[in-house]
Amino acid sequence: MPPFEALKLARSKNLDLVEISPTAQPPVCRIMDYGKYLYQQEKKEREAKKHQKTITVKEVKFRINVDDHDYDTKKNHVLRFLDEGDKVKATIFFRGREMTRTGLGRQILERLIKDVEPHSIVEFRPRQEGNTLHAILAPKKSAVEREKEREKEAKQKAKAEQKEKMLQEKLAQAKLTPEKKEEESAVTAAAEVPNPVSQA
């Protein structure tokens, strides 16, 4: 169809003639409401933004004279951040004469990397910039994999609870059954015993 006729047809329907594929031979066009099309595209983009997770970098600061308990606490923070899907920047600040002991800082970061190895991937090995030494760790699993794992655990937990509930109901019925049998046997025995008053 020639472009002039296509434009005439689009105007008669109060719609727009939109070029879809200009490089094709002949060029491909579509008759549509262009404003509505743009609105729907924008709506799709907003919907996609809602579902995507922005990865933030959380920072955990150490000192070279960190105690074991403080180290464990900060390591647990790192593990929590990684489980939430965030990247972690482990930083060590050197003050004054501590700059001569950068090896101790490197040992602390290497120890941290080794301790959280099952949960993380090392993006940047420990490197020094001025008076700070830092390493960046990223979570091993993607957000989708973690979500699937959580759903799987929730299903297994629900299944186990349902089995437990059914088992308790069966036990409760098993306890009631002997008592009912005793009651029924007592009732039938009472019915079988002749009433001496009625026979006289």
N, C-alpha and C positions, 0 to 999 in steps of 0.2 A: 504494500500500500504506500503510495507516495506521502511524503511528510505533510503536504498541504491538506490532504484528505484526513490524515490522522489527527491533525490539529483541529480541523473542522468538526470531526466526530467527538473529540474530547470536549470542545467548547459547547457542543450541543447537549452533552451530559453534565455540564458544569464541573468537569474534572480537569486534571492536568495531564499533559503528555510528558512522560519522564523517560529519559534515555537510560536504559539499563546497561547495555553493553555497546559502547561506542566503537570498539575495535573490531567487532564482528562484521562480516560482509553478508548481507546488508546490516546496518546498525539495528539493534533490537531496542524497541521502545514499549512502554506500557502505559495504558490509560488508568490513572489512579488519582486519589486525593493526596497530593504531595504533603500538605500540612499534617494530615492524619498519619501518613507514613513516617514523617520525622518524629512525631509525638510517640508513636509506637516504638521506634528505634531507641529514643531517649528513655522510655519506660523500661525496655529490655536491659539497657546499660545500667540503669539504677538498680534493677533487680539483681543483676550480676554482681554489682558492687556490694550489695547486702550480704551475699553469700560468700564473698571472698574474705579471707582472713589476712589482715596486715601483720607482717612479722615485725616485731619490735625487738630492739637489742637492749637487754637488761644488763646492768653493770654490777659486778660484785667486786668490792675493793678489799685487798689484803695488805698486810704489812709484813715485813720480813721477820719480825719477832712475834708472829701469830702463835697462840697456844693451840693445843690439840682440840680442845672443846670448841674454841672459836672457829677453828678450821672446819670441824665437823658441821657446825651450824651453817657456815657459809656454803659448804659443799652441798648440804641439804637444800639450801636456797637455789643453788645452781641446778640441782636435779629437779626441783619443782618447776623452775622456769623452763627447763628443757621439756618436761612433760606437758606443759601448757602450750608448747610449740614455738617458744620464743628463742632467739639466739642469745647467747650470754657472752659478755666481754669481761674476762677476769683481769683485773688491773692491780699492779703493785706499785705503790709510790715509794720513792727513795728520798729521804731527807738528809741533807748535810753529809756526814761521813758515811751514811748508809750506801752512798754511790760506789764506795770501794767494795761493797759486798753484794754486787748484782748477781753473783752466782747463787746466793741463798734464795733470792727472789725467783730465779729461774728454776731452782729445785722445787719450790712451792708450787709453781705453775705446772711443772712436769708431773708432780705428785697428783695434783688436781685432775689433770688430763687422764692419768692412768686410773684414778678412782672413778671417774664418770665415763670411762670408755664404752661400757655397754649401752649407754644412753645417748652418746653424742658422737659427732664427727668434728675433727679439728679443722676449722676453716683457715685459721692463721696460727702457726706455731708461735711460741713466745718470742716477741721481738721488742726491742727497746727503742723508745722515742724520747729523747731528753732524759728527764728523771722518772719516767714511767716505763714499766714493762707490762705488756699486755698480750693476751691470747684470746681468740674468738672461737667459741664452740657453737655448733648448730645441732638441732635435734636430729637423731638418726631417722626417725619415721616421719612421714609427712602428716599433715593434719587429717587427711582423709583416712590414712591407715590407722591413726590413733583413734579416730571416731569409730571405725569399723571394729577395732579391738574392744573399745568400751561397750559398743552395742552387743558384741558377742558375749562379753563377760556378763552384761545385764541379762541377756537371754538365758545363759547358763544358770545364773543366780535365781531367776524367776522359775526356771524348770525345776531346780533343786527344791525351792520353797514349795512348789506345787506337789512334788513327790512327797515331801515331808508332811504336807497337809493331808494328802490322801492316805498316807500311812497312819496318821493320827486318827483319821475318821474310821479306818478299818479296825484299829485297836479299840476305839470307843464302841464300835458295833459289836466286836468280839466280846467285850466286857458285858454289854447289855444282853447279848444273846443267852448266856447261861442264867442270868437273873430272870429273864423272861420265861425260859424253860422251867425254872423252879416255880415261878408264879403259876404258869399254866398247869404244871403237874399238881400243884397244891389245889388249884381250882377244880381240876378234873377229879382229884381224889375226894374233895369235899362233895362233888356232885354224885360220886359213886357211893359214898357212905349213906346208907338208908337213914331217913329221919325217923326216930322212934316215935315221935308224937303223931306223925301222919299215918303210921301203920296201926296204931291203937284204935 
